[in-house]
Amino acid sequence: MKKTEIDYWITAMLESHSHVSDLNITVGKELQVESAGQLVPVDVVPPVRELTPFQTETFALNLIGNNTRLLRDLVETGSCDLSYSLTDKARFRVNIFTQKGYFTTVLRKLETEVPSIESMQFPDAFGKMAAELNGLILFTGATGTGKTTSLAALLDRINHERSVHVVTLEDPIEYVHEQHKATFNQRELGNDFSTFAVGMRAALRQAPKVILVGEMRDRDTMEIGLTAAETGHLVLSTLHTIDAGQTINRILGMFEQEEQPQVRNRLVDTIRWIVGQRLLPRVGGGRIAAMEILRTSLRVKDLILNGETEDKTFYNIIREGSALDMRTFDQHILELFSRGLITEESAITYCSQRNEMTRGIDRLKAERGEATSSLSDLMMEDEEEDEFGFSRR
C-alpha cells in the first residue's frame, strides 16, 4: 500500500459525506467517517468491506514515516499523536493506537481558516486579553471544549495588531497562522522539540514577546511559564480544570508544600486572565461555548495569596465582577438561554449552581409572563431533603 493510495482513501473519505469531522481506520470494519455525530461507511474503488490487519498497519506506518520517536511511543505506550497534511486540501490531528494487537488510526479534520474574535462572537474581554503585554493567560476545560480555537482567535488578533515575535509550542499544530503584522514561528512536539519544558527553555532564548504553550502538563513547564511571564513575556496556555478556583489549586498542586507560598506570590504577579469553557448543545444543531472569565483584581489577588473561605470564593468574586469583564458560567449560560440559543434543560444540566440557575430561569420567565415549567420545579424538588434529612439529588 503506497502513500498515493492512502491519500486517495483520505480524499474519498473527506468527500463522501457532508460535515465530516473524523476518519476511522479499524480492523474488521469498512472505511468510516463521522458525519453529524454518526459513523458512516465509505465506498472506494476497489471496495473495502473489511480492513485487514496488514492494511491498517500499513496505513498507520505510512503516516508515521521515519519518525523514530513516534514509533517508540507507539511501541512503548500503545499510542502516538501526530499531524498530517493532505497537500493543500486538509490537515488532520492523528492518533494511532493498538487494540488486540492491531493498529487503529483516527484522523480529526482540522479547520484551515484561523478563527477571529469577531467571527466566533467572543466577548469584548478577548480584545483586552490580546492587548496584554506580559503575564499568564490560561484557558481551562475538558478536552474538546474549544480551548485551542479560543487561543487561535487571540493569536489572530495579536497577529493583525502587533509587530511582535510569537513562538508557539503545540501538540500537534492545529491552526497555521499566516505572517501578518506579527512574526510567527510554530513548533510541533516531537518534530521540533522533545517536551514542553524543553521547548519553553529554548523559547526564552528565541526573543519572543508572546509564547503559546499547548498545555501546562507538569511542574517544569509551569515553572518556566511563570518565569517567562515574570520576565516580560505574554504566556498563553491551557489546563484541564473545571473552573478558576480549581485552576489555582491545580497549579499549586504541581509544587511541593514548602514551595506553595512562593508560588502564590508569583501567581499574584503573573496571572492576568483565566477563561473556563464548556460546550453546550445549541438549539437547531451544533454546539455553543459557555465561558467563565476571571480577571486579576485586588480581591482575586487576596484569594490567590490566602486561599478561599466560606465567605470569600472565586465564584462570588467573578459573579460580582462584571465591571471588570468577569462572568460566571451560570451568568453566561443564563444569557444564552435568554437569547434562545440553548434549551432550559441544557442550562440546568451544564450550570455550576443549579439553585441559582433555576431561580434565574424563573425570573426570566416571570419577566416574559411565562409560567414556571415543570422542569424547573423538578430540579428544585431534587434539591430538597426527604423526611430523614438526606438530599434527594
Helices and strands as residue ranges (DSSP letters): H 3-16, E 20-25, E 32-35, E 38-41, H 53-64, H 68-77, E 79-86, E 90-99, E 102-110, H 125-130, E 135-140, H 147-161, E 165-170, E 183-188, H 196-203, E 210-213, H 219-230, E 234-239, H 244-253, G 257-259, H 260-270, E 271-281, E 287-295, H 298-306, H 314-319, G 322-324, H 329-338, H 344-350, H 354-368, H 374-383
